[in-house]
Amino acid sequence: MLFRSVAACAAMSLSVWPLLAYAEPAQSDDSAALQVSMLDPVVVTPTLTSRTTEASLSSVTVIDEKQLRERQPQDMTEMLRGQPGVDITGNGAFGKATSVYLRGTGSSSTLLMVDGVRLRSATAGSPSWQFLPTTLIDRIEIVRGPRGSLYGADAVGGVVQVFTPGARHLNNEQSGWMELGGGSFNSRRVAAGAQGEQDGTRYNVAVDRFDTDGTEIREGSEDRGYDNTSAVARLTHRFDNDAEIGVFGFRAAGSTEFEGSTPEQEKVTDYAMQIAGVKGQLWVTENWLSKLILSDARDDNENFTDGDRDSIFNTRSRAANWQNVFALGDHQLVVGADYLQDLVDSTTLYSEEERENTAGFAQLLLNFGAFDVQASGRYDDNEAYGSETTGGLALGYKLDAHHRLRASYGTAFRAPTFNDLYFPGFGNDQLDPESSKSTEVGARGQYRYWYWDIAAYQTDVDDLIAYALQGGRYAPFNVNRARIRGAEVAVGVDINQWRAGAAFTAQDPEDRDTGLVLQRQSQRSFRFDLDRALGEFSLGGSVVLQGHRYNDADNDVRLSGFGLLDLRAGWNFAPNWSTRLAVKNVLDKEYTTAQNFAGWNYMNAGRSVMLSLRYDR
C-alpha cells in the first residue's frame, strides 16, 4: 500500500512536469544561478566530493546558517525533528539523553560527524546529540540511506554531518559578532566570535555559554537544570601552490540533572565532548588532490547521585583518514584509507578496553552526459568483531534541465559497542555486527524558485542486536531481523522574500520475527517551515506533526502522537544590530516520546519564550 501511494505521487509529479517547465519565467544567467544555488546547495557528505544536492544522487537535507539563525533552536532536536526520514526521542528537555533515528534504524545506526570527524560514545554507541551547541553550528547536512561503503560502521540509516564556523576567505579583513539572550525557565545565553584573514592565514574562534533551570521531566518532580560551555577554533594557511594546512578544535562541557529512582533523588552527569585535529590538502598533480585528517575525539561522563560519584565512562577515538581524489576527464575516482582506535577509561572494569579498525575504500563517479553512475566499496578489519565488506551503487538519469531520476543499492553494518561486547555480567563477545541491505528509488524537480524531491526505500537488517533472556542470562544477542519500508516527500520554495519548506515521511519499521513495529519509531511525520522578510523585519513559524509510537518491543505501551507550533520574529533595528524573539511550543502541548522503565513518561518543555540581541561587525 505504501509503495502504491508513492508511485501515485510520482505519477502525478511526472504529469505536471511539462506545465512546470512551461511556467518557468525568463531569467538572467546570474540570477538563475544564485537562486538555484540556494535551493540546490553544494554538499560534501554524500560522496566525499563537492556536488550539488541534485547531482549527489542521494536523499539529502541541508540546514544552512540562515535557517539556524532565524529559528534560534535551543538544541539539535528542534532542527532535526520532522525533517524527511528523521525521528527524535528524548528523556526530557534541555540536555537530556536524546536519540536520532534515520529511516527507522536504531539510534546507534545514525552516524554523527563534526567537521569530518566521527563523534560518539564507544561504550554506549550513540552520539550525545543533546550537548551540541546550535549557536556554534553553521550548517547541517542530513544524508539518508546507507553510507557504510564510505564511512564504515554505524552509517546504516545515514549520516548527519555538522559543520562549525569555518575560516572563510575575507580578503585580509577581520569581523566579529556577539549575542546575548534570555527567556523562560531562567534560560540565559551569551556567545561571541571573531574571524579574519591575513596573507593566506585565516582564523575563526567562537564561544558559547548556555544555562537554564530546566523543567520537570517527571510529573510532580523538581525542575532539572542544564548548562553548557562550548568553544570552536580553527586556524588554516593556504600556500601559493594552493596547498593548505590547518588545525581545528571543538569542545562542549557542562552538567545536566536528571531523574533518579525517586522524585526526591538527584542525579547529575558532568559531561565533556570534544574533537581536535589537523587537516591538510595538497594538489599532487593538476588532476590529483590528496587530503589527510588526523583527529582525536572524546566523550566523557562522570555520574553522581545525591552528590556521590557513581561511575565514570570516558571514551576516546583516535583516527586518521586519507583521501585521494583523481579527476579523469568528466569522471572522478576517490581512493582512501581509515584508521580508528577506540579506548575506554571507566570505573567499570571491561574485559577489553581498546580496539582498532583499519579500512580501505574506493569510489568511482562516472558521468555520461545525462547518465550518472556512482560505485563504491569498502573493507573494514576490526580486531574485536572481525571484517566487514560494504558496497554501494547509484544510478541517475537527467530527463531534462529540471528533472532527474535516481536509484541506488547499498550495504552497511552497525558495530557492537563496548557495552554490547564487554560490559561485566552483560556483554557478549561473540556478537556479530548488524548488517543491512537497502534499495531506494527517487526523483527530483529543480527549478529557479522551488524544488521537490520524492523517494521510496526498503532496508532489510539481519542479526539485529537485541537484549533477551537466553541460556539463563539477560544479554545482547544476534536474534532479530527487521524490514523498514518508507517514503519521503520534500518541497522547498524561495521567492520574493518568502522562504518555505515542507516534508512528509511515512514508514513501516517492522520486526520480522514478531510482525510488530520497532520500538520508539513514529510511522508518520510532517514538518512545515515558513519565513517572510519584510524590509528590516522578518516573521516565521514552524509546524511539526508526529504520529504515535510504541515505547516497547511488544507494542503494549502506546505513546500518543502530537503537534507543535513555533513562532518567531526578527528586527534589524540598526546597522549591525538585530534582535529576535522565538516562542516555542506556542500551544503549550504536553507530549512525550519515551517512557521510563518504571512506567512514567518523560515530560518535554511547555511553552517558552527566548529573546536575543546580536551584533555583527
N, C-alpha and C positions, 0 to 999 in steps of 0.2 A: 504493500500500500504506500509506504513512504517513498519508494523509488518511482512508483507510478505518478505520485504527486510532483516529484522533482522533474520527471520527464514532461509532464503537462506544463509546468512553469517554463521549462526550457523551450518547449514548442511555442508558447505564447511570446517569449522573448524573440525567437527567430522570426516570428511572423511580423513583428513590428520593426525589425532592423531596417528595411528599406525606407520606412517612414521616418525613422530617426535620422538616417543618413541624409535624407532629403531636407530635414528640418535644420540641419547644422548651418548656422549663418556664415556668411563670408567673414574672413578674418585675416589679419596680417600674420606673417610668419612668426614675428617676435611675440605678439600677444598670445597666439595659439600655443607656442612652446611654453610660455610661462604658465598658462592656465593648465595645460596637461601635466606639467611637472608637479603642480600642487595636488592633482588628483591621481597621478601615476608616478609616485616618487621613486627614486633610486634606492634599492635595498641591497644589503650585502649578506644577510643571514642565510637566505635560501641556497645560494650556490657558492658562497665564499668569494664571489666576484661582484662588481658593481653592475647591477641590471635593474631596469625598471620593474615595478611590481608586475605589470602585464607580461613582460618578457621573461620573468623568472619561472614561468610555468608552475607556479605554486599558489596556494591559498595563503595570502599574506595580508595582515592588517598593520598599518603604520599609525602610531600616535605621535604627532610631532610636537615641537616646543610650543607652538601657538595654542594647540589644544590643551596642553598641560597647564599653561599659564591662565587660560580662560577659565578652566574648570576648577582650579585650585583644589585638587584632591588632597585629602589628609593622608591617604595611604594608597598602595597599588591597587587594592581591590576596587576602588571607585573607578579607575580607568579600565580595568580588565573585565569587570562584571558585565555580562551581556554581549561582549564582543563575539563575533562569529566563532562558534566551536569552543568557547571558553566558559567554564563553570567555576564558581568560587564557593568554598565553605570556610567558616571561621568559628573560633571559640570566643566570640565577643569582639567588641570594637577596641581600637587603639592598642596596637602592639600585641594582640593575642594570636595564638597559633592559627595560621592560615594555610589552606591548601588550594592549589590551582590545578584544574583538570583540563586537558586539551583533548577534544574529541572522545570523551568518555573513558579515557585511560586514567590510571591512578595518579596520585599526586607525585609519586616518585618517578613517573614516566614523562614528566614535563621538565625539560632541561632549561635551567636559567643560566644565561651568560651575561656578564657585566664587562663591557669593553673587550669582548673576545676571550674572557676568562671564565671557566666554569666555577660556579659558586653554589655550594650546598653543604649540608652536614653529612659526613661519611658514615656516621653512626645511624642517624635517623633516615637518611636517604633523600630527604626533601629540602628544598631551599627555605630560608627564613624570609618569605615574601614580605611579612608584616614589618620588617625593620628597614626596608628600602625607603630612603627619604625622597619623596617625589619632587621636592624643590631643587634637588641636585641631579635631576634627570632631564636630559634634553630630548630624548627620543626613545621610543619603544617599537621594536619590530616583533610581531607575533606570526610565526610560521607554523601552519597547521599541517600535520601529516608527518610520516616518519623521516628522520634525518640521521639514522644510525650510520649510513654509509659515509657521512661527512664528519659527524660529531661523536660517534661511538655510543657508549652506554647511555641509556635513560632518555633518548630522544624518540620515544615510541609515539607519543601523541603529538610531539612537535617541539619547537624551541621558542623561548621568549628571550630576546636579547635587549638589554638595557644599555643605553649609551649615556655616560655622564658628560658634562660640558667639555668640549674639545678645545684645543688651542687653534682658533681659526686664523686665517690669513687676514691681517688687519692693516697691511701697508704701513708698517712701522708706527702704528698708533696704539694707544692704551685706552681701555674702557673699564667700567666697573658698575656694580649695582648693589643695592641694599634693600631688604624687605623686612617689614615688621607686621605682625598680625596677632589677633586675639579674638576669642569668641567663647562659645558655650563650653561648659564643663571646665571652666577656668583654663582653657587651652591658650597657649602662648607660643609664638614663633618669632625668631629673629634669624636672618640669614644675610649673607653678603658674599660678593665675589669680585674678582678682577681678572683681566686678561690683557695681553699685549704682545707686541712683536717688535723685534729689533734685529735687523741684518740676518734674517733667516731663523732666528731663535724665537720661539713662541712659548708662552706660558699661560696657564689658567689655574686659578685657585678659587675655592669656594667653601664656605662653612655654613652649617645649618644647625639650629638648636630648637627643638620642639618638646614641650612638656604639657601634660594635662592631668587633671584629677581623675579623668576617665568616667565611666558609667558602671552601673550594675551589669554584671554578666550572668548573675543568678538572681532570680526574683527574691526580694527580701534580704539580699546581702548588701555589702558596702560597695561604694564605687572603687574600681580598680584602676590605679593610675599607670602612667607610662611616660618615659622620657627618652629622648634620642638626640645624641650629639654626633653630627656627621661632618665629613670633610672629603673633598676631592682635590687632587693636584696633578698637574701634567706639565712636563717641560720637554719640548722637542726642538730639534735643529735640523734644517734642511740644507744640504750642501749644494754647491754649484752644479754637480752632476745629477741632481735630484735624488740622491741617496738621503735617507732620513733615519734618525735615531732619537729615541725619547724614553723617558721614564714616566710612570704614572702610578697613582695610588688612590685608594678609596677605603674609608673606614666609617662604620656606624657602630656606636656603643651606647649603652644605657641600661635601664632596668624596666621591667614590666611586672605588674602584680596580677595574680590570677587566683582562682578559687582552690581551696583545699577540700578536705573531706567533709568539713562542716562550714556553715556560713561565717563562723567566727574565726576560723583558721586563716592565717595569712601566709600566702606563698609568693615568693618573689624570684624572678630569674634575672641575674645580671648577665648581659649578653655583649658580644662583640663580633662583628664580621668585617672582614677586610680583604682587600687584594692589593698586591704590589707587583710591579713588573717592569720589564724592559722590552721595548719594541724597536725593531729595525727593519728597514727595507732597502733593497739595492737593485738597480737595473743592471743585471749582469751583462746582458746584451740589449740591443734595441727591442727584442721580442721576448725577453725573459726577465720577469720580475720575481725576486726572491724575498720572502718575508719571514721573520722569526719573532716569536713571543716567548719570553721566559717569565714565569709568574709564580707567585706564592699566594694561596688563598686560605683563609682561616674562618672557622665558625666555632665560637667559644660560648659555653653556657655554664654558669655557676648557679645552683639552685638552693634556695633557703626556705625553711618552714618555721614560722614564728621566730625568725632571726637566727636560727641554727642552720648551718650548712648541711645539706643532704648529699649533694653529688656535684661532680664536675664532668662535663663532656666537652672536650676540646678536640677538634679535628683540623687537620692541616693537609692541603693538597699542593704539591709542587709539580709544576707542569712545564713542558717545552713543546711548542708547536711550530713546525717548519712547513711553510707553503711555498710552492713554486708555480707561477702562472706563466704559461707559454702561449704567445699569440701565433696562431697558424693560419694566416690569412683571415677568413671570416670565422674561423673556429678558435677555440681555446682549450688548452689542456692544463689541469690543475693536478699537481702531484705533491704529496706531503707525508709527514710522519709526526706522530704524537708520542709523548712520554708522560705518564702520570703516576705519581707516588702519593698514596693516602696514608696518613699517620694519625693514630689515636692516642690521646693522653687523657686518662679518665680515672676517677676514684673507683670505677667498676673495672675489675680485672678481666679483660678479654683474653682469650687463649691466643689470639693473634692481634697485633696492634699495628701492623704495616702490611701493605700490599702494593704491587707495582703493575702497571699496564703499559704495554708498548703496542703501537699500531702503525700501519701504513695505509694510505688511501690514495685514490686517483679518481678524477672526474673529467669527462670529455664533453665539451659543449660545442655542438655542431649546428651550423646554420646553412640551410639550402634554400635561400630565398624565403618563401612563405612557410617552409617546413623547418622545425627545430627539433633536435634530439639532444637529450641530456642523459648520460650514462655514468654511474658512479659505483665504486666498490671499496670495501674497507676490510682489513683483517686486524682483529684485536687479540692480544695474548695477555691474559691476566693470571698471575700466579695463584690467585685464590680460587677461581672457578673455571679456569681453562680458556679455550679460544672460541671466538665467535667471528663469523664472516657475514657481512651485510652488504646489500646492494640496492641500487635504485635505477629506475628507467622512467623518463618523462618524454612525452611527445607533444608537440604543439603545432597547430596549423592556423595560419593567419588568413581568414577568409577574405578580408579586405582591410582598408586602412583603420577600421574601427573595431573589428571583431576577431577574436581568436578562440579556438577550441583547444583543450588540453586533456591529456590522460596520463596517469602515472601509476607505477607499482613500486613498492619499496618494502624492505625488511628492516627490523630494528630489534633491540633487546634491552631489557632492564636488568641491571646488575643487582644481585643480592647485597644488602647493606651489611655493615659490620654487626649491627644488631641481629639481622637475619642469620648471619653465619656463626657469630662467636659470643653473643650475649650469654653470660653464665646461667646455666639451667634452662635456657630458652633457645639459643641458637642451634642451627642445623648446618654443619659444614659440608653436608652432601647436597646442598641445594644447587640446582642449575639456574641459569638466568631465565627469565621470561623471554619468549621470542614471539615476534608478531609479523604478520604479512598484511599489507594494506593496498587497496586499489582505489583510485579516485578518477572521476571524470568531471570536467568543469568547462565553463565558457565565461568569457568576459567581453563586455562592451565598453569601449573607452572613447569618450567624446571631449569636446572642448570644455563644457561646463559641468559634465557629470559622467558617472560610470556606474556600471552594475557588474556583479560577479555572482555566479551560482556554481555550486559544487555538490556532488554526491559521493559518498565514500563508504567503504566497508573495511573494518580491521578485525582480523582474527588473531587472538592471543592464545598461545599454548603455554603450558607449565606455569600458569599464574601462581604466584607465591601467595598462599592463603594460610591463615592461622587456624589450626584444627587440632583436635584431640586424637592422636594416633599412637599406638604402642604404649599407652598408659601415660603419655605426657602431652602437654599443650605446647606446640611449637610450629614454626613455619614449615610448610611442605609444598612441593610442586604438585598440586592436586586439581586445580581448576582450569577451565577453558572459558574464553569469553568471545563473543561476537558483537561488534559495535557497528551499527549502520546509522548513517546520518546524512543530513543535507543542510547546507548553509546558503543563505542569500544575503548579499550586502549591496547597498546603494549609497553613493555619495554625490553631493551637489555643491558647487561653489560658483555663485553667480550674483552679481550686483549687490555685494556686501552681505549676501546670505550664504551661510555655510551649514549644511545639514548632512546627516548620515543616519542610516537605518540598517539594522542587522537582525536576521531571524535564524534560529537554529532549531532543528528537530532531530532527535537522535533516539536510538533504541539500544542502550548498553545492556546486553543480556549475558548472564551467567549460563553458559551452555550446559553445565551439569545439572542445574536446577530449573532453568527456564525463567528465573527471576531477574529483576532489574538490579544491576550493580549498585551497591550501597552508596548513598550520598550523591547520586548523579541525577540532576534535573534533566527531564526529557524535552522540555521546550523552554526557549528564552527569546526575548525580543528587546532590542535597545533602539532608542531614537534620540539623537542629539540635534539641537537647532540653535544657531547663534546668528545675531544680526548686528552689524556695525551701523551706528547712527552718528556719523561725524566723530566727535570726541567721546561719545558714549557707546556702550555695547550691552546687549541683553542676550540671555540664552537660557536654555533648560535642557534637562536630560530625563528620559523616562526609561526605566528598566522593569521588565516583567519576567518573572520566572515561575515555572510550573513546580508541582510538588516533587518531593524526593523521599526516599526511604533511608532511614538512619542505619538500618541493619541489613545484613545479607539475606535474612529470612523474610524481608519486606513486611515485618509486623508493625514497625514504628514509622508512621507516615508523617512527614513534615510538610505543612501546607505551603503552597506557592504564595507569592507576594508581588506587590508592585511598589516601586519607589519613584518619587519625583524630586528632582533637584532644580533649583533656580539660581541664576547668577546675574550680576550686573557689574559693569566696569566704567570708569570715568578717567580719561586723561585730562586732568584739570589744569595742568601747567606743563611747560616744556620739561621733559624728562621725568615728570611726576605722574603717577597713576594710583588709583585706589580701586579695590574690587570687593564686592560683597557676595558671599556664597551662602545659600540656605540649603542644607542637606535634609533629605527625608521630610519634605515640606508637610506632608500629610501625617507625620508622626506615626508611621506604620510600625507596629510590633511584628517582628519576624525573626525566624531562626533558620539556620542552615545546618545545624549539628546539635546533637543531644549527648549529654554526658552519660557515662556508663551507669551512673546511679539513677538515671531516668529523668533528670531535669534539663530544660532547654537552655542553650547558651543564648543570652539576650544580646541584641545589637543596639546601637545608639538610636535614640529617637531623633526628633527634630533638633537641628543645631544650626548655629549661625557663626560665620567667620568673616571678619573684616580685615583687610590688609592694605598696607601702604607701601609703594615701591618707588625707588629712584633708580633711573638708568642714565649713565653718563656715556 
